[in-house]
Amino acid sequence: MKNQITYSNQHFTASDIEAVKQTLQSGLLPQGLKISEFEEKFAAYVGSRYAIAVSSGTAALHLSALALGVNEDSNVIVSPIAFASVGNCVRYCGGNVYFADIDPETLNLNINAVKDLIDSKPEGFFSGIIAADFSGRPMQLDLLRALAEDNEMWVIEEASHAPGGHFFDINEKKHNCGSGYFAELAVFSFLPENHITTDEGGMITTNNTVLHEKIKMLRSHGVTKDAALMNENHGGWYYEMQELGFNYRMPDILAALGISQLSMADSNMSRRQELALRYHKAFEGSSVITPKPMTKGFHAYFTFIIQAENRKGLYDHLHANQVFAKVHYIPLHLMPYYKNLGFKQGDYPMAEAYYHKCLSLPIYPSLTNKEQEYIIEKVLEFV
């Protein structure tokens, strides 16, 4: 096969292009009607009460940390297997990051490791937990929520990999990723490699009215035009900056694209499931380790992560054959910035063992069966 197979390839339809075109022609670009429409439809999709569209997934994390009061006295638990923004949002607010190791089967935060970390510190030491649905596999948030409540901690669900995913709690009740049932806030990213893309952008979902209003204000410079909230009112033109906020708004043209993409979310998810099943079957009986299937719930398969003994060799072999696999992620605690804060090699052995073997194979709706067969052939050829 001569053509390159990229790691991700977001497919845009004629409907996507028409949605953007119509919005450009509407004359209502900055925070126009499409923003509220996208927010309402996304909230309905994940089952939350509110959704707030923002400029990026990182902005979503930063605003969430700010709204929950993260400051220099805050100590927050995160997974070392996450993108940099998950830890950085705490640092932006002056808070302190503490890592807990991963579960080698789910690759999500290990709840027992979180509990051990909490128990190792004085009561009230930790403020909250940022728990990612890594690779699209839902975190068992009901168990984490119980642990958080016992220790008066908040929870942010980093659900960027998992729109459309769900899990069942210990009472067999279904919960969508990002529904806000067990987390004060959930965040999503809409980069081109995500399930739903607006090219750049993010979303925060919540069921908490106070947090919803606070984040909306912080999203737009800390400014309000709501007469009921203002200290003074000089007339219809008047607005007040009540907090130090940011320009974290999403443009209307991106929201229009998001609405169109959201309409295809279910069909695209079905295709991801087909591709994941084909990968699982292809690697049965080989030395390739595939994701442990969920016995209950729904894995959204943002990535299809395999583990192999000679990961670098396999990575180089695939790239030499025009298959551009990636690695998710380099452990955060091994980044120079976090090493300078005192973290070191050996601190989180499960995360480090995973990193040395992991490789993310292409899995996206427009990937053809023929392309996938070629990827599988090249993996098995090497191992």
Buried (B, 14 or more C-beta within 10 A) or exposed (E): BEEEBBBBBBEBEEEBEEBBEEBEEBEEEEBBEBBBBBBEBBBEBBBBEBBBBBBBBBBBBBBBBBBBBBEEEBBBBBBBBBBBBBBBBBBBBEBBBBBBBBBBEBBBBBBEBBBEBBEEEEEEBBBBBBBBBBBBBBBBBBBBBEBBEEBEBBBBBBBBBBBBBBBBBEEEEEBBBBBBBBBBBBBBBBBEBBBBBBBBBBBBBBBBEEBBBBBBBBBBBBBBEEEEEBEEEEEEEEBBEBEEBBEBBBBBBBBBBBBBBBBBBEEBBEBBBBBBEBBEEBBEEBEBBBBEEBEEBBBBBBBBBBBBEEBEEBBEBBEEBBBBBBBBBBBBBBBEEBEEEEBEEEBBEBBBBBBEBBBBBBBBBEBEEEBBEBBBBBBEEBB
